[in-house]
């Protein structure tokens, strides 16, 4: 029922906002580490920072796409098709800025979930640094979009 869906959206937005704050923190920390370190030799402690960053990026993307956008689609009685369709729909409504980049982020997210090699670490971190501002912008857009419900 609609009220139940609204309640779910409200809870998911709180989760999304908290996840965004952690992600922003990890982004700033990781950016500092990569700027201070041109030879790319990272201690285990620094690798932990990167590991947390990558998982926070993945988690925030998941909350946005799998939870929030999906529930908004249900609430607005849109048919649930593929993830790509859902992202294109969200882009049309201005919930996100680019379905294409969001889809790339999902593919990247699946990649890092299955392949964490120290040698690919710097490539992973650079991709995380690239995707984060985009994802945060989309989270903010979605939070603004949902204000109209409450």
BELUR-V987797 format. One record per backbone hydrogen bond with DSSP energy under -0.5 kcal/mol. NH is the residue of the N-H (numbers start at 1). CO is the residue of the C=O. Records with the same first field share a line. If there is no record, write none. Layout:
# BELUR-V987797
NH=CO, CO
This chain:
# BELUR-V987797
5=1
6=2
7=3
8=4
9=5
10=6
11=7
12=8
13=9
14=10
15=11
16=12
17=13
18=14
19=15
20=16
21=17
22=18
23=19
24=20
25=21
26=22
27=23
28=24
29=25
30=26
31=27
32=28
33=29
34=30
35=31
36=32
37=33
42=40
47=43
48=44
49=45
50=46
51=47
52=48
53=49
54=50
55=51
56=52
57=53
58=54
59=55
60=56
61=57
62=58
63=59
64=60
65=61
66=62
67=62, 63
68=63
69=64
70=65
71=67
72=68
73=69
74=70
75=71
76=72
77=74
78=73
81=79
86=82
87=83
88=84
89=85
90=86
91=87
92=88
93=89
94=91
95=90
96=90
102=98
103=99
104=100
105=101
106=102
107=103
108=104
109=105
110=106
111=107
112=108
113=109
114=110, 111
115=111
117=115
120=117
121=118
124=120
125=121
126=122
127=123
128=124
129=125
130=126
131=127
132=128
133=129
134=130
135=131
136=132
137=133
138=134
139=135
140=136
141=137
142=138
143=139
144=140
145=141
146=142
147=143, 144
148=145
149=146
150=146, 147
